Every structure is written in C-alpha cells, then in structure tokens.
Amino acid sequence: MSPDDVVAAAAAASAPGKVLFAGGFLVLDRTHTGLVFGLDARIHVHVQSWEDEEKEGEEGKACSVLVQSPQFEDAKWLYTVSPAPVDLVNGARPAVHVQQVHDRVGYTTTANKFVETTLRYALTYLSHFSTVNWGPVKITILADDDYYSHSPSTGPETGLHSSRSLLKFTDFHVRLSDAHKTGLGSSAALVTALVSALMAYHLPASTMPYKAIHNLAQAAHCAAQGKVGSGFDVAAAVYGSCLYRRFTPAILEAIGEPSAPGFSERLHRCVDDLERDHKWDVEVATGAVQMPDGLLLVMCDVDCGSETPGMVRKVLQWRKENSDEAALLWTALQQGTEDLCQEFRRLAQRDGIPEDGYKNLGDIIATIRRLVRDMSAKSAVPIEPYVITELLDFCTSLPGVVGGVAPGAGGYDAVALLVENDVEVVRALQERLHGWKSKDSRNGPAIGTVQLLGVKQEKEGVRPEEPGQYASWV
C-alpha cells in the first residue's frame, strides 16, 4: 500500500449483511463451498478527529478513542490507546495497547469485544505506516433497521425500503444488549466497516484495498469470536454475494496472541500476505452468483434468534462420531449448492420467466431443505426447527414464492425466501404473514411477530461513504 501523506479529517465506510443460502456447516470445511448473498442492510462507521476535554494526548503517549452507537441507550465506550513497546533485544512489538476506561462518568462499563478487538488489530496493523495520526478520534457506528427485530414496519407498498441512500436511521430506545438480532451478520459487517473506515481515515487512498481489508477483518473477527471460523460472513461483507471456500485456519493461528512479542510484525505480514508458509488460500468467486432479474431474495424475521456457536459445536461433534453417515450427507448437500448455482446462472441468461416457471429451482431448494432436516434430526440440533419448517412450508405454498431456507446454521434466525420480483407477490406475501402463528409449537421457543424485513439481495460489498451525510448522528 502507498498511502498519501495527508490524514483524512473524517472518513466513513459501510459493509453489508449476509445470508448463507446454501452450504451451512459445510462451509467450515475447505472441501466444500457456501453460496452467500450480500444484503443491502448495512452497518456504517464514521471516524473523525475528536477533542477529549478531560485528557490531552501527547506524541508517543496514550490517546483517547470514543466509540458511540447513538441508536441505543448507554452505548458510549471510551478507550485509551498507546503504542506497543519495542523489545530492545530483537525490536519485536506486541499489539497496540487498547484499554477500556471504566472510571469516567457517562461511558458504558460493559465490554464491547468486537469493537475493542478490531481497534487493537486495526491500529496495530496501521502502526506500521508513518502517516498514522495517533490523536484522539471519535467513532460512530450506525445500523440499518433490519439488523434488529423490533425495528418499525417497513413501507406498505412492497415491504421493502424504497431507497437505502436516504440513510434514515432509527433510534431504537433500548440498550444494545436488549435488542433482538435478526441474524444478518452484524458483527462481520461491523468489523469490516470499522477496519475500512479506520484505514480510510489513517491511510487515505484513491481505491479501497479490498484484500488488506478482508485479511485484517478476518483476523480481528476471528479473534473477537475466540476461534477461527469459516469467514464467509466477513468475505460477504467485503466482496458482497459470492461462492465461498474458506481459508486454512493455520493462516490466522500463526499470528499468535496480541500480547506476544512480534505480534505486530506477524499481523502485518499476514494482512499483506507476505508469509511464505501461510499464504492466503481463500476463494471468493463473486461471478459465480447471478441472481436472475425475475427473482428477488427477501428475509422473513421471526423475532427469536439462535446461539450459532453452540449449534455448530453439536453438529461437528455428531459429524466426528458418525463420519461415514455425515460424509454422504455433506456430499449430497455440496451437490445441492452446485446445482443451485448452475440453475441461477441458467435462469440469469434467459429472458423472462421460463415456461415451467421456476419449478426446477424450487425443486433444488426443496431437496436442500430435506437434506438439512435429515442433518437436523440425526445431530439433534434444531437447524430447521419444526416451527420454521411450518413457516417455510406455508410461504412456499403461496403464489410467486419459489422456495426458502433456514439459512446459515439455521435455528430461529430470519428465514430467506426467493420470490418472483413482482410488487404484488411481495405485498401478498406480507399480508398473508401478518398475524401468522404456528399451529403446533412442539418443543422449542415460541417465535414472535413474523414479518418481512425491508432488505433484499445485492452484489456490492464494503464501500466508502461520504462522511458529511452522517452529520446529524455524529
């Protein structure tokens, strides 16, 4: 990278949410792939210089970083940041020191691990560039409505937002910890947007360094999670809709802990892909995803939510204990993903709706759902819980609805539906969902209000934003 000499007065970036439409659980294994759609619901991050009236930073000393999420109550975190000490023997440095401030009135005392970890990783990487300004900064995080279940109902015309360019954010009037997430990948979008905005602020450049953003965001996100995940959500946040094959976990494992000597140098070499023995082998095929003009992907929220890490552990344990049975199921699901991509491409190359409608596409989706239910039953993990099966069956019985899935790791997050790209189809779907209730809840939590989210599929990933448009929030 060759940054300019001038540090930006303010910078902003946004990153999209995601839905792993096919390949849930399989995407953890490099043998398999996942079909990921980016969504037009975005997390926005604005970075600007800031005057900390209670603390004046000195060159080489700790400076203040204020992080605020003004859509929520009690969501202002204050951190002190100081350069990492250099080992006088070998010159190796640990991570930049980031410490949350707990003893100042008016700031949140609970931890925000994704923000704090991303600050630590991003500022450590940026410390290798001479243009970095270590003065105090204020970071503002804003989220589109559809990341949270309690957002107000969307437009009456189609259930979808007419324009995301208006940047009309909602004051949710709750604490962040009390907000119900819809499962659109808010943490990956947050980390990606925060990394991008910090890079744009400290290293102004004419184009976004997508590869460096991806590698750094993957490192920070995995560290915040406490494990090396598949990374499909970060890849979608950076590159948008894609067919994704995960990277080898050893790439990030080799960085080590932030407190270890040499962490700073290892992180820098990893992000810039300079390690000979641990080259990035991730595969992100954006051209493999072609949504036909006649189709629209929409999300249906059930106001509940799942604990994904626990579900993943149980499924992987079942796979380990039943390797032969799981291998057959994994192979069939991989074939389903490939069939799905092929059918999308075939439909995208046609003009208009096929003579048989979208029957073939619907059949492929139905086959994938059947295989997922098999996995769910065999592993005793609610990947497609009965109430979600009931909801998906109801939706796919409606005119214009091609098919739907419990995306990603499944559970009680928002479901994904493919529908004909027609205003009347979407309106009818929204009306039929109003007041929908399960007839047989069986075992498991009761789902809340069922409604279409105002979100749809889009190809674009992370992008720079005009800082001035956030003036009323920052």
C-alpha positions in Angstrom: 0.0 0.0 0.0 1.2 3.5 -0.7 -0.9 5.9 1.4 -0.9 9.6 0.8 0.9 11.9 3.3 -2.3 13.6 4.4 -4.5 12.1 7.1 -8.3 12.5 6.4 -10.3 14.9 8.6 -13.1 12.3 8.6 -13.8 9.1 6.8 -16.7 6.6 6.6 -17.5 3.2 5.2 -20.3 0.8 5.2 -20.5 -3.0 4.8 -23.4 -5.3 4.0 -25.1 -8.1 5.9 -25.2 -11.6 4.5 -27.3 -14.7 4.2 -25.6 -18.1 3.7 -28.3 -19.5 1.4 -26.7 -22.9 0.9 -23.7 -24.6 2.5 -24.4 -24.1 6.2 -21.9 -26.1 8.3 -20.3 -27.4 5.1 -18.5 -24.0 4.7 -16.4 -24.8 7.7 -14.5 -27.4 5.6 -12.3 -26.3 2.7 -13.5 -29.4 0.7 -16.9 -27.6 0.4 -18.3 -24.2 -0.6 -21.1 -22.0 0.5 -23.4 -19.8 -1.5 -23.6 -16.4 0.2 -25.8 -13.5 -0.7 -24.9 -10.0 0.4 -27.8 -7.9 1.7 -28.5 -4.2 1.3 -28.8 -3.8 5.1 -25.6 -2.2 6.1 -23.5 -1.3 9.1 -22.0 2.2 8.8 -18.9 3.5 10.6 -17.8 7.2 10.7 -14.4 8.2 12.0 -13.3 11.8 12.8 -10.8 13.7 15.0 -12.0 14.4 18.5 -11.2 16.8 21.3 -11.2 14.8 24.6 -11.6 17.7 27.1 -10.5 15.6 30.1 -7.4 14.2 28.5 -4.8 15.6 26.2 -2.8 13.1 24.2 0.9 13.6 23.7 3.0 12.2 21.0 4.1 8.7 22.0 1.6 8.6 24.9 -1.9 7.3 25.3 -4.7 8.9 23.4 -8.4 8.6 23.7 -10.8 6.8 21.3 -14.5 7.3 21.8 -16.8 4.8 20.2 -20.6 5.5 20.2 -23.6 3.8 18.9 -26.2 6.5 19.2 -29.2 4.4 18.2 -29.0 2.6 21.5 -29.1 3.7 25.1 -25.9 3.6 27.2 -23.8 2.9 24.2 -20.6 5.1 24.5 -17.3 3.3 25.1 -14.1 5.1 25.9 -10.7 3.6 25.3 -7.1 4.7 25.8 -4.7 3.6 23.0 -0.9 3.6 23.3 1.8 2.4 21.0 3.2 -1.0 21.7 6.6 -1.1 23.5 9.5 -2.3 21.3 11.6 -5.2 22.6 15.0 -3.7 22.9 16.7 -7.1 22.2 15.1 -8.0 18.8 12.9 -5.0 18.1 9.7 -7.1 18.1 6.5 -5.5 19.2 3.3 -6.9 20.7 -0.1 -5.4 19.7 -1.0 -1.7 20.3 -2.4 -1.4 23.8 -6.1 -0.7 23.9 -7.7 -0.4 27.3 -11.4 0.4 28.1 -11.9 3.3 30.5 -14.3 2.3 33.4 -13.9 5.2 35.8 -15.3 8.2 33.8 -18.9 9.2 34.2 -21.2 8.9 31.1 -19.5 6.0 29.5 -20.5 2.4 29.1 -18.7 0.0 31.5 -19.7 -3.3 29.8 -17.3 -4.6 27.3 -17.7 -4.5 23.5 -15.4 -7.3 22.4 -15.9 -6.8 18.6 -15.1 -3.1 18.8 -12.2 -3.4 21.2 -10.6 -6.3 19.4 -11.0 -4.6 16.0 -9.4 -1.4 17.4 -6.5 -3.5 18.7 -5.9 -5.3 15.4 -6.5 -2.4 13.1 -4.4 0.1 15.0 -1.6 -2.5 15.4 -1.6 -3.0 11.6 -1.8 0.7 10.9 1.1 1.4 13.3 3.4 0.2 10.5 2.7 3.2 8.4 4.3 6.5 9.2 1.2 8.6 8.2 -0.9 7.3 11.1 -2.2 10.1 13.3 -2.3 9.0 16.9 -4.5 11.9 18.0 -7.9 11.2 19.7 -10.7 10.1 17.4 -14.5 9.6 17.7 -16.0 6.6 16.0 -19.8 6.4 15.3 -21.5 3.1 14.5 -24.9 3.1 12.8 -27.0 0.2 11.7 -29.8 -0.1 9.2 -33.1 -1.1 10.8 -33.3 -4.7 9.6 -30.5 -6.0 11.9 -32.9 -5.8 14.8 -36.3 -7.4 15.2 -38.0 -4.5 16.9 -37.5 -2.1 14.1 -40.7 -0.5 12.8 -42.6 -2.0 10.0 -41.3 -1.0 6.6 -43.1 0.5 3.6 -46.6 -0.6 2.9 -46.1 -0.8 -0.9 -43.9 -3.8 -1.0 -42.5 -4.4 2.5 -39.1 -3.3 1.1 -37.3 0.0 1.6 -37.6 2.2 -1.4 -34.1 3.6 -1.1 -31.1 2.8 1.1 -29.4 6.1 0.0 -31.6 8.1 2.4 -29.7 6.9 5.5 -32.7 7.2 7.8 -31.5 5.5 10.9 -33.8 4.6 13.8 -33.4 5.4 17.5 -34.3 2.0 19.0 -34.8 3.3 22.5 -33.3 0.2 24.1 -29.9 -0.9 25.3 -27.8 -2.8 22.8 -27.8 -5.9 24.9 -31.7 -6.0 24.9 -32.0 -5.7 21.1 -33.1 -8.9 19.2 -30.8 -9.5 16.3 -32.2 -11.0 13.1 -29.1 -12.9 12.1 -27.9 -10.9 9.2 -24.3 -10.9 10.2 -24.0 -7.6 12.1 -20.7 -8.5 13.8 -18.9 -9.3 10.5 -20.3 -6.1 8.9 -19.3 -4.1 11.9 -15.7 -5.3 11.9 -15.4 -4.9 8.2 -16.8 -1.4 8.2 -14.7 -0.4 11.2 -11.5 -1.7 9.6 -12.3 0.1 6.3 -13.2 3.4 8.0 -10.0 3.3 10.1 -7.9 2.6 7.0 -9.6 5.4 5.1 -9.0 7.8 8.0 -5.4 7.0 8.6 -4.3 5.9 5.1 -6.3 8.0 2.5 -6.1 6.3 -0.9 -7.9 6.5 -4.2 -9.2 3.0 -4.0 -10.2 0.6 -1.2 -7.5 -2.0 -0.5 -10.0 -4.9 -0.5 -7.5 -7.7 0.0 -6.0 -6.0 3.1 -9.4 -5.1 4.4 -10.5 -8.7 4.0 -7.4 -10.2 5.7 -7.4 -7.8 8.6 -11.2 -8.1 9.2 -10.9 -11.9 9.2 -8.1 -11.7 11.7 -10.0 -9.3 14.0 -13.3 -11.0 13.7 -11.9 -14.5 14.4 -10.0 -13.1 17.4 -13.2 -11.4 18.8 -15.1 -14.7 18.4 -12.4 -16.6 20.3 -11.9 -19.0 17.4 -11.0 -19.2 13.7 -14.4 -19.5 12.0 -15.1 -20.1 8.3 -15.1 -16.4 7.5 -17.9 -16.5 4.9 -19.6 -13.6 6.7 -16.6 -11.4 6.6 -16.0 -12.3 2.9 -19.6 -11.3 2.0 -19.1 -8.0 4.0 -16.0 -7.2 1.9 -16.9 -8.6 -1.5 -20.7 -9.0 -1.5 -22.5 -12.0 -2.9 -20.2 -14.9 -3.7 -19.5 -18.6 -3.8 -17.1 -19.0 -0.9 -14.4 -21.5 0.0 -12.8 -21.0 3.4 -9.1 -20.3 4.1 -6.8 -22.7 6.0 -7.1 -21.9 9.7 -3.3 -22.0 10.2 -3.0 -18.7 8.4 -4.5 -16.9 11.4 -3.4 -19.3 14.1 0.2 -18.4 13.1 -0.2 -14.8 14.2 -0.4 -15.7 17.9 -1.7 -13.7 20.8 -1.7 -9.9 20.8 0.5 -9.8 24.0 3.2 -11.9 22.5 6.5 -10.3 21.2 6.4 -10.0 17.4 2.6 -10.0 17.1 2.7 -6.6 15.4 5.1 -7.8 12.7 3.3 -11.2 12.2 -0.1 -9.5 11.8 1.4 -7.0 9.3 2.9 -9.8 7.2 -0.3 -11.9 7.4 -2.5 -9.0 6.3 -0.2 -8.1 3.4 0.1 -11.9 2.6 3.9 -11.9 2.9 4.2 -15.2 4.9 5.7 -17.9 2.7 4.4 -20.8 4.7 1.0 -19.4 5.4 -0.3 -17.8 2.1 -3.9 -16.9 2.0 -5.8 -19.6 0.1 -9.4 -18.3 0.5 -11.5 -18.5 -2.7 -14.2 -15.8 -3.2 -16.0 -16.2 -6.5 -18.2 -13.2 -7.0 -19.0 -14.1 -10.6 -20.5 -17.4 -9.5 -23.6 -15.7 -8.1 -26.0 -14.5 -10.6 -29.5 -13.6 -9.4 -32.0 -13.6 -12.3 -33.8 -10.3 -12.9 -37.1 -12.1 -12.4 -36.3 -13.2 -8.8 -35.9 -11.4 -5.5 -34.4 -12.6 -2.3 -36.2 -11.4 0.8 -35.9 -12.1 4.6 -38.7 -13.1 6.9 -38.0 -12.3 10.6 -39.4 -14.5 13.4 -38.3 -12.3 16.3 -36.4 -15.0 18.2 -32.7 -15.7 17.3 -30.3 -18.6 17.8 -27.0 -19.2 19.5 -24.9 -20.2 16.5 -21.6 -21.3 18.1 -23.4 -23.9 20.3 -25.3 -25.3 17.4 -22.1 -25.6 15.3 -20.2 -27.4 18.1 -23.0 -30.0 18.4 -23.2 -30.6 14.6 -19.5 -31.0 14.3 -19.4 -33.4 17.2 -22.1 -35.5 15.5 -20.1 -35.5 12.3 -17.0 -36.6 14.1 -18.8 -39.5 15.7 -20.7 -40.5 12.6 -18.1 -39.8 9.8 -19.4 -42.2 7.2 -23.1 -41.1 7.5 -22.1 -37.4 7.7 -19.9 -37.7 4.6 -22.8 -39.0 2.5 -25.0 -36.1 3.7 -22.2 -33.5 3.2 -21.6 -34.7 -0.4 -25.3 -34.5 -1.2 -25.6 -31.0 0.2 -22.5 -29.9 -1.7 -24.1 -31.2 -4.9 -27.2 -29.2 -4.0 -25.1 -26.0 -3.7 -23.6 -26.6 -7.1 -27.0 -27.4 -8.7 -28.3 -24.2 -7.2 -25.5 -22.0 -8.7 -25.9 -23.7 -12.1 -29.6 -23.1 -12.1 -29.2 -19.4 -11.1 -26.7 -19.0 -14.0 -29.1 -20.7 -16.4 -32.0 -18.5 -15.4 -29.9 -15.3 -15.4 -29.1 -16.0 -19.1 -32.8 -16.3 -20.1 -35.2 -13.5 -21.0 -38.3 -13.5 -18.9 -39.8 -16.3 -16.8 -39.3 -19.9 -18.1 -42.3 -21.8 -19.4 -42.4 -24.0 -16.3 -41.9 -21.0 -14.1 -39.2 -21.7 -11.5 -40.1 -25.3 -10.8 -36.6 -26.7 -11.2 -35.2 -24.0 -8.9 -37.9 -24.7 -6.4 -37.2 -28.5 -6.5 -33.5 -27.9 -5.9 -34.2 -25.8 -2.9 -36.7 -28.4 -1.6 -34.0 -31.1 -1.9 -31.5 -29.0 0.1 -34.1 -28.4 2.8 -34.8 -32.1 3.0 -31.1 -32.9 3.5 -30.8 -30.2 6.1 -33.8 -31.7 8.0 -32.0 -35.0 7.9 -28.9 -33.4 9.4 -31.1 -31.7 12.0 -32.7 -34.9 13.0 -29.5 -37.0 13.1 -27.5 -34.5 15.0 -30.4 -33.5 17.4 -29.7 -29.8 16.6 -32.6 -27.5 15.6 -31.1 -26.5 12.2 -34.6 -26.4 10.7 -36.9 -26.5 13.8 -40.5 -27.7 13.3 -42.0 -24.2 13.6 -39.6 -22.9 10.9 -40.5 -25.9 8.7 -44.1 -25.0 9.2 -43.4 -21.3 8.3 -41.3 -22.2 5.2 -44.0 -24.7 4.0 -46.6 -22.0 4.4 -44.6 -19.4 2.5 -43.7 -21.7 -0.4 -47.3 -22.6 -0.8 -48.1 -19.0 -1.7 -48.3 -17.8 -5.4 -45.0 -16.4 -6.6 -42.8 -17.8 -3.8 -40.2 -20.2 -5.3 -38.7 -21.6 -2.2 -37.0 -20.7 1.1 -34.5 -22.0 3.6 -33.4 -21.6 7.2 -30.0 -20.0 6.2 -26.6 -20.5 7.6 -26.6 -22.5 10.8 -30.4 -22.4 10.8 -32.3 -22.2 14.1 -34.6 -19.3 14.8 -33.0 -16.5 12.9 -34.7 -14.8 9.9 -35.5 -17.2 7.0 -34.6 -16.5 3.4 -37.2 -16.6 0.7 -36.8 -16.5 -3.1 -39.9 -14.8 -4.7 -40.8 -13.5 -8.1 -39.7 -9.9 -8.5 -43.2 -8.5 -8.5 -44.7 -5.9 -6.2 -48.0 -7.7 -5.9 -46.3 -11.0 -5.0 -44.3 -9.3 -2.2 -47.4 -7.4 -1.0 -49.5 -10.6 -0.9 -46.8 -12.4 1.0 -46.5 -9.7 3.6 -50.3 -9.6 4.0 -50.5 -13.4 4.5 -47.7 -13.3 7.0 -49.5 -10.7 9.2 -50.6 -12.4 12.3 -49.3 -15.9 11.2 -48.9 -18.3 14.1 -47.6 -21.8 14.4 -50.3 -24.5 14.8 -48.0 -26.8 16.7 -45.1 -25.3 18.6 -43.9 -28.7 19.8 -40.5 -28.4 21.6 -38.6 -25.2 21.3 -39.1 -21.5 21.8 -42.2 -19.7 20.6 -41.5 -17.3 17.7 -42.7 -13.7 17.9 -44.1 -11.4 15.2 -43.5 -12.7 11.7 -42.8 -10.1 9.1 -40.8 -9.3 6.0 -37.7 -7.3 6.6 -37.0 -4.4 4.3 -33.9 -6.0 3.0 -33.0 -7.6 -0.3 -30.0 -9.2 -2.1 -27.3 -7.0 -3.6 -23.9 -7.8 -5.1 -21.8 -4.9 -3.7 -19.6 -5.4 -0.6 -17.8 -2.8 1.5 -17.7 0.7 0.1 -16.5 4.2 1.1 -19.2 6.7 2.2 -19.4 10.4 2.2 -18.7 11.4 5.8 -20.9 14.5 5.7 -24.2 12.6 5.4 -23.9 11.3 9.0 -23.8 14.8 10.5 -27.0 14.5 12.5 -25.8 11.4 14.2 -22.1 12.0 14.9 
